[in-house]
């Protein structure tokens, strides 16, 4: 069976394609091209907005933005899908979702960053022309929207001389934390998706060759070496091709359930729950118990996996435990948090049956992607097994990515 692999563009290819689209659309050359990666979360799902720890890596797949400032406040935005109808927005009239001046579609993610920077005191900004070319799979739960926001953030930062991001080789982590918050504001208020800051943090603050241990209580980070290839392993990403959206209400409902559970338990966030059994008895509804149980147990799993990575290479019992933690994470997301779906479950079950050490859904759920930790020599075999399981169930064929920890947002 022929497999579909989603290849990443090289830095040179991405820069050239974005710059070419810019020049064809606007008739002049951009000032430069900036880019930002999508991400995959190794473990720690739906705990970011509960103050817990997450463990993302940046993907080699990036969103590239060719950019040039203007002398006025006009924003002109184009992508390969919209080259026949360029989005034009007035920076003075952009407003949050539900207000006069709200922005629809993909343009909300880009224009929202400029809006958020100004709201955070970094302005007034110039208008700009921008051309987007992205190879981050859309709808795959791999933070394609955060990649747009973060590419836009580092472009504005450098072009406007804000001095927040630093460079890819010498990032300014404190400044990037500010850009994370602006990108999150854009997604929450302009695009209308009530996400936490995990995706933007991964895109702006990950390092090549490392996983990012992110404490979402205070947004502090620790960079942990994550070189699976040297250990004969690989992280296979399975894009289920099932429709995925965080702005359709389901994500917001899960977040509201967690906030209500925390309120009933008298804690600020669910990360503060210390006694799972006592918390279970204190909650009033089975739905809230299940949501809380996932979050509290996922926090424990994530902390355990981070410590295992710090101890040494993934081999022997350490590798087995990491796989078991990944498996338990998916089962909890499926049964207690109820964010999985048929396509995700089939992918996970097929990967496990093919010998994966661990497999789980990743991202917000309701579609999107799954990941499997496998022996590198069995990468193709595992992908074939997943594709065959999809075919047998009459599902559309999935696509595959090999996740290699990559560079953060900036100019490559």
N, C-alpha and C positions, 0 to 999 in steps of 0.2 A: 504494500500500500504506500503510495507516494504521500509524504508528509509535507505540511506547510510550515516552514520556519520563517519567523519574522526577523529579518536581519536589521541591524542597526546601521545607520549611515556613519561613515567616517566623518571626522571633524571637517575635512576638506570638502567632502561631498555636501554636507549640510550647509556649510558656509556658501558654497557656490550656488546651490539651489535656492537658498533664501535670497541671496544678493541678486540673482538672475530674475526672480519673481519681482523683487523690489524695482529693479531698473525697467523691466517690461511694463510694470503698472504705473510707476510715477515719473518715468522718463529721466531719471538721474541716478547716480550711484549713492548707496547708503553710506552713512558715516562709518559703520562697522556692523559686524554680526556677533550676537551673543547667543548663548544656548544654555539650557538647563535639562537635567535628566528626569525621567520618570523614576519610580521606585518600586521595589517589592519588599514586603514586610516578612521577615523570616518567622517572627512570632510576635504576639502582643496586639491582638486585634480587638478593636472597639474598647480599648482601655485608655486611649489618649485623652478623650474628653472626660475620663474619670480619674485623671491624675496618675495613671499607672505608667509602667515602663514599656517601651516598644523597641524592636530591633530591626530597623530597615536597612537596606543597601540601595545605593543609587544604581540604576541600570545604564548600560551603554547607549540605550535608546534616548534621544534628546529632541527637544523642541528648539528650533533655530529661529531667531528673529533678526532680520536685517532692519536697521533703524536709522532714522535721521531726524533731528529736532527741526521744528518750524519756528517762524517768527511770531505766529499767532497762537490761538488756543484750540485750533482744529486738530482732531485726530483722524487720520485716514488709515484704515486697517484692511489688509488683504491676505488671503490664504489661497492655496491652489483650488479650493472648492468655491471660493467667492470672487475669483479674479474678474468675473463679468459684472459684479455688483459690489464695488468697494464700500465698506462700511465707513460712514463719515459721522463723527460725533463732536459735539462742542464740550470741551472739558469743563466749562462753567455750568453746564446743564445736566451733567451726569448725577443720578440720584439712586438711592437704594431701591431694592426690589419692592414694588407696591406703591412707589411714589411717582409723581410726574417726573419724567426724565429717566425712568428705569431703562436699562439696557438689556436686550434679549440676545440669546445665542452666544457664540464663542467670543464675540467682541466684549462681552461683560468681563471676561477673565483678564483681558489686556487693559481695557480702559479702567477697570476697577482698581488696578494697581496704582495708576496715576492718581485716581481719586483718593485712595487710601493714604498714599504718601503725603498728599496735600493736607488731608485731615489730621495726619500725624505731625504736621508742622514743617514738612519738607517741601516748601513751595513759596511763591507760585512757580509752577513748572511751565515749560514751553509745550505747545502742541507738538505732534510728531507724525511722521509717516512710518508705518511698520509693515513688514511682510513676514508672515509666519510660514515655516515649513517644518513639519514635525513627523518623526517616525515612531513616536510613542503610540502603541496601539490604543485607539479610542475605544472607550467602553470596556476595556479589559481589566479595570480595577488596578491599573498600574500608574495612577496619578497623572494622566495626560493633562488634566486641567491645571494641576500644580506646576507641571513643567512649563506651561504657557505663562503662568503668573510669575514664576521665578526667573524665566528668561527675560520677561518684560522688566522685572524689578532690577536685575543687574544692568540691563541696557540703560534704563533711566538713570540709575545710580551713577554710572560712569559718564554718560553723556551730559548730565546736569552737574557733575562735579560734587555729588553728595558725599562721597568718600566713605560709604558704609561697607561695601562688599569686600574690598581688597581684591586679590587675584585668585585664580584657581590654585596656583602653587603656594601663595601666601595669603590665605583667606583671613579676613577680619571677622572673627566669630561673633564678637559683640555687635558689630554692625549688621552682620547677616541675621542675627536674632531679631533686630528691628525690621529688616526686610521680610523675614518670616511672618511677623505679625501683620505687616501691611498686605502681604499676599493672602493671608488668612482672612483679613477684613474684606478683601476684594471678593473672595469666594463666598463668605458668609453673607455679606450685605448687598453686594452688587449682583453676583451670580445666583444667590439665594440657596446655597447649599450649606447647611449648618454643621460643617466639619470641624474637627479639632486641628491642631497644628502639625500633626505627624507628617503629612505629605510634603508640605512646604519646608519643614525642617530637614527632611531627608534630601530634598532637591538642592537646598542651599548649604547644608552643613555636613553632608557625608564626605568621606575621603576615599580616594581610589584604594582598592585592596583592603578595605575595612568595612565592618558592620558598625552601625551607629547605635550605641546603647543610649537611648533617650529617656530621661526621667521627665514625664509630662507634668509633674507637680510643679517643678521650677524651670523646666526646659533646659536643664543642664545635660551635657552630653559626655560620653566617653567613647573613644575610637578603639575598636577591638579588631585586631588582625583577623581576616576572614578569607584565607587563601585556600579554597577547596581544591583547586586543581593540583596543588602540590601534594595533597593528601589522597589523590586519586578519586576525588568526589566531584559532583556537579550538582547545581541547583537548577532543576528543570522547571520552567514556568509554562503552564498550560493555559492558554487563552481559550476559554470555553466558547467564545463567540456568542454567548448568551447576553441579551440586552442588560445593560448595567447603568443605573443612574442613582446618584445620591441626593437628587433634588426632587424625588417623587413622593416624599412623605414617609417612607418606611424607615430611612435612616434617622430622620428627625424624631420619629416615634420611639425608636430604641433609645435615643439620647434622653428624651423626655421621661421614659420609664426609669432610666438610671437616676435622673435627677429626683424623681419622686421617691425612689427607693432610698436614696441618700437622705432626703428630707424626713421620711418616716423613721430612719435609723438615727437621726440626729447627728449626722456627720456632714462635713462640707462636701466631700467627694467619696466615692466608693473605695478609693485606695486607702481610706482611713479605717475601713472595716477590718477588725483584728480577729474576731471570732465568727467564723462562717455559720456554725450551728446556731449560735445565739441570734445572729442576724436573720437566719431563716425563720426562726420562731417569731421574730418581732414584726415581720412584714405581713401585710394584710391580704395580699393577692398572690396566687400561684404565678401569674405572669411576672410580677416584680421579683419574686423569689428566684425564678429561673434567670432573669436578666442579671440580678445581683450575683448569683452563683457563678455564672460565666465570667463576669468581670473579676471577681475575687480570685477564682481559680486560675484565670488567664494571667493575672498579675504574678501569681506564685510560679506558674510555668515559665513565664518570661524571665523572671529573676533567676530561676534555676538554670535555664539554658545559657544565659549570659555568663553565669559563674562557670559553667562547663567549658565554654569557649576560652575563658581566661586560664583555665587549668592546663590546657595543652591541646595537641592535635586531636581531631575527631577520629578516634580509632577504638577498637575493643568495646568495653562496657560504656565508655563515654559516648561513643557513636550510637550505641543502642538506646541509651537514655535520651539523647537528643531526638532521635527518631520517635521514641514513645511520647515525648512532650509535644512534638508536632502533631502526632496522631490524636492525642487527647485534646489538643487545641481545636482541631477540626470537629471532633465529635461534640464538643461543648458548643461551638458556634452553630452546629446543625441542630442540636437537641434543645439547648437552653436559650441561646440567643436567637435561634430560628432565622438565620440570615443566609443559609445555604439554599441550594436548588438542585434539581435533578442533574444538570450538566456538571456542577461542581462535585456532587457526590459520586457520579460515575467516574469522573477523572481521578478522584482520590482513591476510590476502591480499586480501579484498574491499575493505578501506579503501585499501590500496596501489594496487589496480587502479583505484580511483575517483579517484586523484590525491592522496592524502594524502602529505605530505612524509616522514612516518615513522609507523610503527605498531608496537606491541609489546604483549605481555601485561604486566599490572602486578599486583603483589601476589604471594602465595605460589605461585599456579598451581594446577594440577589442577582447573581451572574458574575461576570468578571473572570478572575483567574484563580488557578490552584498552583501549588508548588510541590515538588517532590525532591527529596534528598536521595541521590542515587550514586552508585559507582559510575565513574566517568565512562568506563568501557561499556556500560549498559544503558547509556543515554538514549541511543537510537532504539534499542530494544524496548525500553520503557515507553517512549513516545509511540512506537508502533502498537504496543498493547493498549494504550489509551485511545488511539485512533480507531483501533479495531472494536473496542468496547462501544465507542460512539456510533460506529457504523451498525453494529448489532442492535443498538437501541433506536436506530432511525434518527439520530441527532446530526446536526450539521457538523462537518469536520472541524476539529479544533486547530489552533495554530500553536507553535512552540517557540520558546526563547530559552537560551542558556543565560542565566543571570550571573554576571561577573561584576563585582563591586567596582564602581566607576567614579569619575570625577564629578564634583559639584558644579553648580551654575557658575557661568562666567564666560570668558573668551578662551577658546581652546587654540 
